[in-house]
Every structure is written in structure tokens, then in C-alpha cells.
Amino acid sequence: MPLHRGDAAKEGPSDRRTLRVNPFYGEANPVGGMTEAPPTHRLPDAPLAPSTAYQLVHDELMLDGNARLNLATFVTTWMEPQADVLLAECRDKNMIDKDEYPQTAELERRCVAMLADLWHAPDPGAVVGCSTTGSSEACMLAGMALKRRWARRNADRYPAKDVRPNLVMGVNVQVCWDKFCTFWEVEPRQVPMEGDRFHLDPQAAAELCDENTIGVVAVMGSTFDGSYEPVAELCAALDRLQDRTGLDVPVHVDGASGAMIAPFLDEDLEWDFRLPRVASINTSGHKYGLVYPGVGWALWRSAAELPEELVFRVNYLGGEMPTFALNFSRPGAQVVAQYYTFLRLGREGFRAVQQTTRDVARGLADRIGSLGDFRLLTRGDELPVFAFTTAPDVTGYDVFDVSRRLREHGWLVPAYTFPANREDLSVLRVVCRNGFSSDLAELLLEDLGRLLPELRRQQRPLTRDKKAATGFHH
């Protein structure tokens, strides 16, 4: 999560203000008298009436964007009312306390079994898996397992001062992999972008591997443009590497989004446990798993891929419970909501939802591409996500101007630059999710169409500092 300074003295004047209580809804304080304006950076001296506290918080949150119009996030922004009821019923359950909440633990186990079957595990009963707070934690756990397995194989050399493990991946990976390498002291070896290739190149990845490589990360759905990485080609390149050198390098598939798209829409695409070199897979239940934020999944092909010493067993909650997680207590509500979604939709339901989302993405991409002002990089035919930039003859405005003007209409469409070696490329990205309907896509197009005549009249782009062009700052 973003970092915030806690010292109010270092903030601007507006951050040191007190909250104003409207007399119309300011109730009597439980300890007597109308409430005074409470401070914002220290605890109030006295309690507020619950309705007053609610109204103060509610009013401030009105300044947040509309989640349904947020086309930057991959995270689910709509669920059915029945799911909302289940979430409310389970929000007080501690997911880690499997003795007190055994049925919640059973629903977690069933979800793991369903994912193992969905991802073509050769022996679903041998799969080891767990829920997490999201894909970032799942990636950390998968990376830890890769590193520990590598350390076991190299126990005679590691840890030595001159031996540092490395992880190979494309430069387009989500930031959680950079965090993993920093936190766990692993050298990141990143395959840069080249030309119109915006993700990992299999042969280039294999060439970066050596005896200190703990694994290679393949991404099923790049955050930058929504494209799938060629997992089967990567595994084949690593097979050839093993034939030449004897190096046996495992693959982890970061399927944060695509692992809940490809099984339903791209059934013949081999990217999962059908490939023997794939040791583990993660996904975000709270992305295209269609659950509100707070749940991810990590699965290993078998117990052999998850070293036993990484699993901790505790008995002080009322029974010995194995756990593999970076945190401990967390709510069980999202796991229950995931099971509800699996039960509610089934394969055909998921296929219908994801196909509709892809259809909206492809249709919207085609319409934007036909405007003449933009060049499409992807078309939403893998993840329901597409990226586009301004056409070569557009010089009066840039993607940051477009993003800023769309924000005036409530749309959050991110503009950003690509990483090495394509820092020269600035794009807009649209993430289509369940709940972003063809009607909303039409409204977005109408707003974009209204803005273009004004943008075309500009003499030059208004953005001077691309790094500071986004709307959110601390």
C-alpha cells in the first residue's frame, strides 16, 4: 500500500484542519452536548455519536473516484447483492483460525481443488495451495519456494558471499516481483522490451539463466498492455537449455489476471500445469476471479515444489494448523466470496462473463482505433485490456492530456511510459472488467469524441513532466 507521513506538522495547511460538523446531522455527544469539530491527526478527546462519525467519513469519501468508471484497475468493482450479504456475514471470521472456523477452511480447500482442476494439474490430489491476500503475497510465496529449492540444490555453495541467486523475468512484470527481489536479496534479471515486443522473449530469458537462477517468471497477462507471455515457448527454450547445459530451471506463471481468463476463453492454449516445467501458478481472485479486493491464490504442482521448512505449524489457536503466509490473521470473507462465485457461475458462467468482457474490450479498441488519432498496441483479444498511444501525426497533445481531460468526466484512464528499452513510448490503457458494460463503453467513446476537437486545437502537449503527470501524489 502507499506510504503516508504521520507527522501532521510536515503536511500542508489543509491537512492540519479540523473536521466541521454540520448542525443538521450533528447529534448530541454521548457524554453530553453538541460535538466539537474533531481533529484529523490525533484522537478526539471524546466519542462522537455513530451517525455523526459515519456522516463525516462518508462525506470525505465522496471525493474518491467512482470505482465503476475506474479503467485503470484490474480489481473487481462489482459483485452481486447475495455476495455482499455473505461478505458481511463472514467479515468477523479469521481465515487463519481453522479450528474455530473449519467450514471456512473447507471452502478454501475446495477452491484450491477447483483451481488445480481448472489449471490441468496432472494429479489434482497432489497439488498444494493456499489463499492469500492477493497476487502480490502469492508471488512472494512462490518466489520464496523457488529460492529455497535452489538453495537446497546448492547447499554446498550457498550462502556464500560470492553466490547470489537470480530470478529471470520480463521488464514488464508487476512491481511485486521487484519487491520480492529486493526483500529477499535476489538479483532481478530482466528481459527488456524491444521494438513492438512488449513482454518477455523466451530465448532471451533462457540466455540469462545460469546455475544461480532460481526460476523464470512468465506473466499471463502483462499489466502494461494485456498481452499473454508465451509460456509454452519459454518452457521449450528452457528444455533446450537443459539439454545443452544440464540446468533444470523451473517456471512460475504469474497468472494474476490471465489464469482466470485463459481457461475459459483460450482452452487450447498451453500455459499451465500441462507443461511439466511449470512448478507453480498464482492468480488474483479479486481480479478476473470476480471477487472484491482481498484474495489471491498460490498453487504448487506437488509438495515437492513447496519445501516443507517454509510451512509453519501453530497450535495456540486450538489445534495444529499448517500455514504458509507472510501475514497471519486476515478475514475469511473474501475466500467465502470466491467459493460463492465458483459455485454461482461454474465453467459456463465464467465463460459467458469473460467472453462478454473481452467482446466489450475488442469492440471499444476497434472504435478507438478507427478515430484516426490513436494507434493500438493491443486489441483486448487476450486479457480484456488494451493499450494505445497517439498516432504519429498527432503533435498538439499527448496521452497525458487525454487522461487528464477524461478525468474531468469521471473516467480514470491511466497514462504512463513503458520501461526499458521503450521509455520513449507513452500509452493509455483501458481495463475492461465485469460491470463495465457496452453501454458504459459507448459513454466513454462519446466523452472522448467531445474532447478530441479541443485537444486537436492545442499547439503542443501540456504535460512537461511525464513522471508527475498522474493524478495521485503524496
N, C-alpha and C positions, 0 to 999 in steps of 0.2 A: 504494500500500500504506500501512497505517497507520504513523505516525511513532512511534519509540521513543527514549527517552533512553538515551544510552550511559554516562552517569556513574552508576556504582553508588552513589556517596555520596548521590545525590539520591533514591534509591529507598527503599522501606520495608525493615525488617529482614529480611523473608523473601526479598527479592531479593538480599541480600548473603550468603546462606547458602552453604555448600559442599555438594556432592553426596555422599551416603553410598553407599558400595559394599557391597552385601550379600556377605559372605564366601562364600556358597554359589555365587555366579556370578562373584566377583571373581577373575580369573585372575592368574597371575604376570605382572608387568610385563616387557615385552621386555628392559628393561635391568636386570632383577633385582629380586626382592622383590614382595610384595603391593602393589597400588596404594594410595596415599593418597587421601583424599577430594579430588577435583579441584575447583578453584574454578569459579564460574559466570560471573564477569565479567572474567576475564583468562585468557590461555592457560596451561594447565598447564605445569609445568616439564618433565615427561617424558611420553612417549607412554603410552597405555593399550592393552591388548590389544583387538583389534577386537570380540570378543564382549562385552567389558565395556562399551566405549563404546556399542555397539549397545543393550545392555540398559538403560543409563542413559537414553539418549534415548527408547527405546521406552517405558519406564515413565512418563516425564513426559508423553508424548503420549497416554497412556491418559486423561488428564484432558480432552482435547478431546472435543467432542460427536461423536455418530455421524452421519456425513455423510448416510447414507440417511434419517435422521429429521430432517434439516435442511430445513424447509419455507420457509425464508427465502431461500435461494439459488436463482438461476436456473441455476447452473453444474452441469454433468454430474457425477454422483457414482457412476456405474456404467458399465463397459464390459465387453465380452466378454473371456474369457481370451486369445483369439487377438490382440486389440488390445493387451493388456498385453504380450504377447511382442514385437510389433512396436515398441511404445514402448521397451521395454528394448533392443532391437537397434539403435534409431536415436538413443538419447539422447546419444551422443557426436558426432553429426553436426551441424556448424554450418550452419544454414539459409542464412546469408549467403554461404557459400563454394560458389558454384555451379559453379566449375571443378573442385573436388575431389569434389563430390557432385552430379554432373549429373543423376542419375536422381531424386534427391530434388527438385531444381529442376523436373524434368519433371513429377513428380507434383503439385507446386504449380501449374504451368501448366495441367494438366488440371483441377484443382479450380476454377481461375478460369473455364475454359471451361464447365465444368458449371454453375457458378452463373450465368454470363451467359445460358446457355440456359434455366435454371430461372426466371430473372427477366425473360424475354421481351425480351432485347436485340434491337432490330431488325436489327443486324448484329453477331452474336456475335464475328466475327473482328476487329471494330474496338474491342472492349472492352479497356480497360486495367485490370489489377487486381493485387493482391498479398495475401499473407498478412501478418498482424500478430500481435502478442502477445495481442490481444483486441479487443473493440469499442472500448475507450477509445482505443487507439492508432489504430484505423481512423477513429474520429470526428475525432481530431486531424488526421489526414492529409486527410480530406475537408474539414474546416474550413480548413486551410491552402490547399488548392486553390481553395476559394471566395474566400478573401481575396485570393489572388494574381491570380485572374481579375478581380476587382473593381478591384484596383489597376492592372492593365493598362488597363482601360477608363477609369480616372480618373487616368491618369498626369499630366495637366496640373494636377490639384488635389492629388494625394496623393504623398508625405506632406506635409501642411501642418498647422500647429498647430491650426487650427480644423476640420480634417476628421478624423473618427474613424469607421471603419466599424462597422456594427452587424449583428447576427445575430438574426433573429426566430425564436421558438420558444415552446412552451408552458411554463408554470412547472413542469410535470410531467416535464421531461426528466431523464435520468440526469445525475449530478453531473459526468461527463466534459465536458459542454458548458459548464458553469460554469467548469471548469478551462480549457477551450480559450479562452474569452473573457478570462479573467484572464491566462493565459500569453502570449497573442498580442495583447493590448490591443485587444480588440473589445468594443463595447458590447453587452451582452445585452438584448434587448427581449423580455420575456416576457409572454405572454397569460395572465392569471390564471384560476384556476378560478372558476366562478360557479354557485351552486346545485348541481344534480345533474350539471353538465357538469364532468368531472374532467380534461379534456385540452384541447388547442388548438381554438379556434374559427376556421374558415377565414377568414371575413370580418374578424374582429378582427385576425388575423395580417396580412392584406393591408393593413389600415389602418395598421399600424405600419411598413410598408415605405416607404423613400424612396430618393433617389439614392445614399445611402451604405450601403444594405443589401446585404450580400454574398450572402445567401441566406436561405431559410426551412428549418428542420428539422422534419420530420414523423416521428413515432415510431410504428412498427408494433409496438405492444405496450407500453403505459405501465407503468413499474416500479411505480407507485402502485396500480393496480387491474387491470392486464392488458388494458385496452381498446385497440383499434386507433384511431389517429387517421385522420380522413377525408382521405386523401391526394388522391384524385381531386377532391373538393370544394375542397381547398386549391389545387390546380393551376387549377381553373376560376376561383376568386376572383383568382388572380394573372394569369390570362388577361384577365379584365375590367379589372384594374388596368393592364395593359399597353395595352389598347385605349384607356383614358382618358388615360394619362399617358406612355406610351412606355417605362415602366420594365420591363425584362426581368429578373425575379428568378428565379434557379434554385432548385430544391428538392433537398435531400439527405434521403434516407429513412434514418433510424436504425432498421434492422431487426434490432437485436441479437438479439431473440427471434423476432419475428413473421415475419421473412424466411425462416425455416426451418419455419414453421407454415403460413402462408397459401398458399404454392404447392401444398401437398398437400391442405389441407382447405377452402380458400376460393378455388378456382381461378378463379371468375368475378369475384372482387374485383380491381379495377384499382388498383394501388398502386405498381407497379414501372416498368421501362423502357418499358412500353406507353404511359405518359404522357410525352409529349415534354419536359415541363418537368423531369422527374426527371433530374438530372445525375449523381448518384452514390448508391450504396447500400452500407451496411455490415451485417455480421452477425457474431455470435459463433459460431464453430464449437464453442466449448466450452459453449454453452447448448443450444438445441434442435438444434444441429448434431451433438449426441450424442458429443462428444469431451471428454476430460478437460481441465482448465484449461490455457490457454496458446496458444490460436489464435483469431484473428479474420480477417475478410476485408473488403477495401475494393475496390469496383469502380466505374469511371467509364464512362459511356456510350461515350466515344471519347477519343482522345488530346487532342482539343480541350478537354476538360473538365479535363485534368491538365496544367498548364503545365510545359513541358519543363525550365525552370530549377529546378524542385523535385526533379528526378531527378538523382542523383549517380552518377558512374561511377568505379569504382576498378579498378586493375589489379594491386595488390600482393598479391592472393591467387592470381594465376596466370591472369589473363585479364580483359578489360574486362567489368565486370558493372554493369548499371544497378540502382540501388537507391533506393527511396523508403520511408523508415522513420525513426522517431525514435531507435531504438537500432540496434545493428549486430549483433553476434553473438547468436544465440539457437538453441535446439535445433530440429532438423528433425523430431523425433519426433511432435509434435502434427500437423504437416502430413501426415505419412505416415498417422497415425491417421485424419485426416479423409478422405483418399483411400480408405483401407480401409473406412470407414463408408459412403461414397458407393457404392463397389463392392459392398459386402456387402448393402446394403439396396435400392438402386435406388429408383425412384419409388414402387413399390407397397409396398416395405418401409417406407420413410419414412412413407407414408400410413397404414399399419397402426399403426406405433408412435405417431405423433402423434394419430391418432384415438383410440387406447386411452387415451392420456394425457388428452385432452380429455374422454373419457367419464368417467374417474375424477374429474376436476375438477368436471364438471357434476353427477355423482351426489353427490359429497361436499358441494358447495354446496347442493344441494336438501335434503340431510339436515340440514345445519346450520341452514338457513333454517327448517326445519319444527320446530326445537326450541322456538321461541317467544321465546327470549332474545336473538336476534340479528336484524339487518336486513342483507340482502345488498345490496352496492353493485354488484357484478358477479357473474356466474354461471359463469365459466370457459368461455364459449362463443366466445371469440376466442382470446387466449392461454389455455392450460390453467392459469389463475391467477384467483383470485377474492379480493375484499376484502369484509369485513363488519364491522359495528360493533354495539354493544349496542342493543337495542330501546329506544324512548323511555321505556317504563315501568320499565326496569331502572335503579335508582338505588344499589343497595348495592355494586356492583362495576363495574369498567370493563375495557376491553380489555387494559390493562396487567396487571391482576390475572389475567386469563385466560392471558395469555402467560407470566407468572411461574409459575403453577401447572402449566401444561403442560410447562414446562421441567423440573419435578420428575420428570416421567415420561419425560424424554429428548427430548421434542418441541421443536424450535426453530421457533416460530411468531411472527414479529415483530409488534410493536405500535408504531404511530407516528402522528404527526399529519400532516395534509395541509398543503400550502403555501398561500400567498395565492391566493384570498381565503377559504379554507376551513380556516384554522388551528383552527377550533372542532371539526373532525371528527377523531376518533381511531379508527383501524381496526386490524384484524388482517388479514394477508394470507397465503394459502396458495398456494405454488408447487408444482404437480404436475409431476413430471419422469418420464422413463423410469426405471423401477426403483421408483417409488412406486406400488405395486400397489393394486388394490381391497381386498386383504386388509389392507395397512397402513392404508388409509383407514378400514377398519372398526375397526381397533385404535385409531386416533386418535379416532374417534367414541365408542368405549367409554370411553376415558380422559376425554374431555370430559364425557361423561354422568356419570361418577363425581364429577367436580369440581363440577358445577353445583349440587347440593344444598348443598354447603358455601359456595359463593360466594353463593348466594341468601340464606344466613343472615347475611351481612355487613351491618352497619349503614351502611357507607359505603365507597367505594373506598379502598384502602390506599396508592395512589400519590399522593404530594404533589407531586413534581417530574416532570412528564411527560418533560422533556428528559433526565432522569437515569434514566428507567425501564428503559432497555435493559440487558442483562446484561453488555455489554462496555465496559470503561473503561480508559484509560491514565492 
